[in-house]
C-alpha cells in the first residue's frame, strides 16, 4: 500500500502539497472546536511536539547524503 501511495505522491506539485497542508490545518481546527481542552495544554507540549515531528524532515534535508 505504501509503495502505491509513494508512486502517486510523486505526481504532486507544490500546489498539491500546500493544499494538503491546508486540509490538515482545517482538520486541526475542527478537532479544537470539538475538544477545546487541547488549547489549555502547556505551551511546552506544543514546542516538544514540533521538535519531535521536525526531526526526520530536518535530518533528511540537512544531514543525510
Secondary structure in CASP SS format (residue, H / E / C, confidence):
PFRMAT SS
TARGET T0000
AUTHOR 0000-0000-0000
METHOD secondary structure of the structure
MODEL  1
X C 1.00
X H 1.00
X H 1.00
X H 1.00
X H 1.00
X H 1.00
X H 1.00
X H 1.00
X H 1.00
X C 1.00
X C 1.00
X C 1.00
X C 1.00
X H 1.00
X H 1.00
X H 1.00
X H 1.00
X H 1.00
X H 1.00
X H 1.00
X H 1.00
X H 1.00
X H 1.00
X H 1.00
X H 1.00
X H 1.00
X H 1.00
X H 1.00
X H 1.00
X H 1.00
X H 1.00
X H 1.00
X H 1.00
X H 1.00
X C 1.00
X H 1.00
X H 1.00
X H 1.00
X H 1.00
X H 1.00
X C 1.00
X C 1.00
X H 1.00
X H 1.00
X H 1.00
X H 1.00
X H 1.00
X H 1.00
X H 1.00
X H 1.00
X H 1.00
X H 1.00
X H 1.00
X H 1.00
X H 1.00
X H 1.00
X H 1.00
X H 1.00
X H 1.00
X H 1.00
X H 1.00
X H 1.00
X H 1.00
X C 1.00
X C 1.00
END
